[in-house]
Amino acid sequence: MVLIVEYEIETPILRRTVDAVSRIDVEEIYRSETGETKLICWAYGDSLEDVDVALDDDETIREYSLLEEADGRRLYSVTLSEQGQKHLTYPTAAEYDIGFHEITVMAVTKIRARVPTREALFAYRDVCREKDIPFRIQRLFRESNPSSDRYGITDSQREALLVALEEGYFDVPRGTTLSAVAEQLDISAQALSARLRRGQANLLQNTVSERTPS
């Protein structure tokens, strides 16, 4: 029984930064080749010039870079500090095959996730509590059409994978570049790279992996 769970956690990650903006939407979470945890996230607000100052003062952030800027928002690549990694719940979610669909950081961090079983949800909740991260379920319901998402990928990952496939990015030799596909999707090449990696990981986990989701 696949579940869609909407819940809130109170984590210090990006807490100092979000005080300077109206909200932060986390698009991707991934581990770099050096083992660092990185976030690709949009910051929204009326005073975006304050975001860099807030990021500099945020003890959960080690470094960051501005990827692009649009009306009323900025896209950042953020590397978590040791303090930020300490409070990260994403590795536990990945361990229990929980897929994050939406992450919004405001007064609290709101997450919409796809959870394979209630047991996985309770295990994730228990780890949050062990980390002293308050956890509150807001909505819990069965996935209306599990077959449409049987590979565990999000809509944005599906779109990125399909466009990359159609444009020949996975061909040998490649028929296009990462930058060209990113331009077509109107995102940065770094954001696309993270999205493709996570989408491919989800596909492998839900198809050829010996570790079959419950």
N, C-alpha and C positions, 0 to 999 in steps of 0.2 A: 504494500500500500504506500504509494508515493504521496508525500504531504507537501503543501506549500505553507510555510510558516512566516509570519510577520512578527518581529520581536524587537525589543529595545535593549541595548546594553549601555552601561555607563563606563566608558573606557577613557583614559587620559589621552589616547592617540588623537592628535590633531585638535585637542581641546583648546589649547592656547590660540591656535590659528583660527578656529571657527569663531572665536570671540570678535575677530576683526572683520568678519564677513557675514552674509546672511545664511549661507549653507555651503557645504562641500559634498560633492557627489564623487564617490570612488568608482572609477570605471574598471580598473584592473588591479589585481594584487599578484605579484609573482616574485620568485627568487631569482636573483641574478646569478651569473656563472661563478661569482666569488662568494655566493652564499648570503648576500645581503637581501633583505626584503624591501621591495619597492612598490610604491603605489602610483598609479596614474589617476589623477583626480582633477575635477573641475571646481574652481572656487567662484562663487557668485556673490556679488555685492555692489554697493554704490561707491565704495571707496577702496577700489582694488589696489591702489598704491600702498595701502596699509598691509597687504598680504605678505609681502616680503619681510617686513619688519616683524610681523607675527611669527612667520616661519623661522626667522633667525632666533627668536626668543623661545620657540617651542622645544622643550627638552626631549620630546619623543621623536624629533626630526634631526638626523645627522647632516644631511645635505639635500639640496633641491635644485631644480632647474626649470625655467619657464619654457614650455614647448610651443604654445601659441596663445593668442589673445583674440577674443571676439567681443561683441557688444555685451557688456555686463558680466563677463566671465573670463577666467584664465585657466589654461590647462597646464598642470605641473607634473613633473616626475619627482617623486619624493622618496628618499631613502630613510628608513627608520633607524633611529639610534638604538643602542643597547636597551635603554629604558623603554622605547617604543616596542621593540621585539618582545620584551618581557610580558607585555600586556596584549600581544597579538593573539587572537583566537582563530585566525585563518588556518594554521597548521592542524589544529584539532578538527576543524570543519572538513578539511581535505582528508584526514585520516578516516572519518566516518562517511565519506562520500556525500557530504553536504555541499551543494553548489549555491554560491551567492548570486542572486539575480540583481539586487539593488542594495546599495549601501549609501545612506545619506547621513552626514554628520551635522547635527544642529545642537540644541541644548543637550540632547542625548543622541546616540548613534542608532539609527533605525535601519534594520536589515530585513530584506525579503529573500528567503532562501528555499531551495528545493531539498527536502529531506527524505531519504529512502525509507526510514522506519521511525516509529516512536522511540525505540531503544536508542537509535543514533541521536535523536533530539535530546533525550534525557542525559546521555553521556556527554554531549556537547555542553548542556546546561551545567552539569556537575563540574566540568573543567573551568567554566566561567566563574563559578562560585569559589573554586580552589584558588583562582587568581584574584579573588576579591572584586570581581566585576559583576555588579548587579545585572540580573537577566530577567526580563518580563515579556511574556508572550502577549501579543496584541490580537492576533488572528491566527487560526489554525484550521485548515480545510484540506480535503483531498484534491489532488490535481484533477481537473475536469476531464482532461484528455491526455493521459500519460503517454500514449503512443506517439503523439506529435512532438514529444520531447524525450524520446526514449534514449537518446544519446547523451542526455545531461548537459546540453549546451544552451547558452542563453541566446536570445534573439540577435544581439549584437555580434556574438561569436559566429552564429550561423551565417549572418550576412557577410561578415568578413571572410569566412572560409569559402563561401560560394563565389563571391566576387574574385577572390584570389585564384580559385580553381578555373573559373571561366576566362580570366585574363591570361592564364598560362603561367602563373607564379610557381606552381608546383611541377611544371614540366621540366624535363631534362633534355637540352639546356632550358633555362627559364625563358619564358616568352615575355616577361615584363619584370619590373623592379618593385621592390617594397614601397618605394616612394610614390610610384605611379598608382599602385592600388590604394595607398593611403589618400592620395589626392582625390581619387574617385569617391572614396567614402567620406571625404571631408574631415579626416582626422590626421594626426601626426604619424610619421613612420614609426616612432617609438611606441605610441599607443597601439598601432596596428600590430607591431611585432609581439607585444604582450598579449593582445587579444587572440592572435593566431596560436601562440604557444598554449594558452589556457584552453582554447577550443580543441586543439589537437590532443591535449592531455585528457580532456573529458571524453573525446571520441574513443581514444585507445582504452581508457578505463572501462567504458561501457560496451566495448566490442571485443577486442582481442585479448584484453587482460584476463589472467586467470582468476583475479579477484573480482568475482561477480557481485554487483550491488544486490542487496536484499530486496 
